[in-house]
Amino acid sequence: PAVGPARVLLVAAVFLSANRVLGAGLRALERPMQNAYGEVAAVAVTVVSLVILVPTIGIMGAALASLLAYATSFAMQTTQVMRNGGLTLREVVVPTRKDLTRVKARLRTYRLAR
C-alpha cells in the first residue's frame, strides 16, 4: 500500500530539489522575499490539500498534498527567477552543456579534495 505514495513522493522530491536551487537563485538575485512568497503559497496549498485529501484517500492524499505544494512553489519561484533574472523558461529548467561541464568539474574537484 505504500508503493503508490512513495512514487508520488519521488516526483515531489524533484520539485523540492529544484525549489532549493531556485530559492538560492532568488537570494543571489537579491530577491529573498520572492522565495518566501513561493514557500508561503506552498504552506497554504499543503494545509488545504491535507484537509481535503487525507480524509478521503489517506496516505495517498498526504503524498499528493506534498506534490501539489512543491509544484506550486516551483511554479512561483520559476516565474520569479525568469522575471528577475531576465531568463526564459528553458534557460531556467533545462541544463546546458556548459552547466553539465561545470558540474562535472566541481565533482572532480570534490573527489580530489577528499
N, C-alpha and C positions, 0 to 999 in steps of 0.2 A: 504493500500500500504506500510505501514511502518513495517508490521509484518515480512516480509522476511528479510529485512536488520537488524532488531532487533535480529532475530535468528542468523544471521551471526555474529553480534557483540557479542552475548553471547558466541559463540565459540571463537571468537577473544579474549575476556576477559580472557579466561582460559590461552591462550598463554601469554597474557600480565602479568597476575599474576605470572605465572611460570617464566617469564623473570626477574621479580623483585627479586625473590628468587635466581635464577641463578646468577644474577648480584651481589647480596650480597655474594654468594659463591665465585665468582671470586675475589671480593675485599678481602675476608677473605684469599684466597689463594695467596694474593699479586699479582694479575694479573688484575688490573683495566682496563688496555688498551684492554684486551681481551673482556671485557664487552663493551667497547666503539666501538670496531670493529663491534660487532653484532648490536649495535644501529645505526651506520653509514650505514651499509648494509640495515637496516630496512628503513631508510630515503630514500635511493636510490630506494628501491622497492616501497615505498609509492609514490614517485614522478612519476616514470614510470607508475605504475598501475593507478594512478589518471588520468594521461594524456590519457591513453588508454581506461580505463573502464568508467569513468564518462560521456564522450560524447556519449558513445554507450548505457549504461544501467543505467545512472543516479545514484540515491542514492544507489542502489544495488552495483554499481561499486565502490562507496566510501567505503561501508562496506567491500566488497571483498578486496579492496586495504589495508584496515586496517588488515584484517585477514592474507593476504599474508605477510605483513610487520612484524607482530608479530610472525608469524610462521617462517619466515626467521631468525629473531633474536633468537628465541627459538632454532632452529637447530644449529646456530653458537655457541651460549652460551653453549648449552648442550655438543657439541663437545669439547669445551674448558674446561669445568668442568671435563669431562671424562679424557682428556689428562693431565691436570694439577693436578687433584686430584687422578689420578690412579684408577678411578671408571669405572664400566660397565654402559651401558645404563640403565639397570634395577635398579642399585643402585642409579642412578640419578633421575629417573622418577617414580619409584614405592615405595610408603611409606612402611616401615616395621612395624611390630608390636611394636618394640621399639620406632620408630618415633611417632606412634599414642599414645603410653603411655606417651611420653614426652609432646606432645601437650595437652593431657588430664590433666596432672599435671600442666602445665602452665595455662590452663584455670581455674583450681581450684584455683590456687594462685591469678590469676587476679580477680576472683569473691570475694575471701576473702579480697583482698586489697580495694575493693570498698566499 
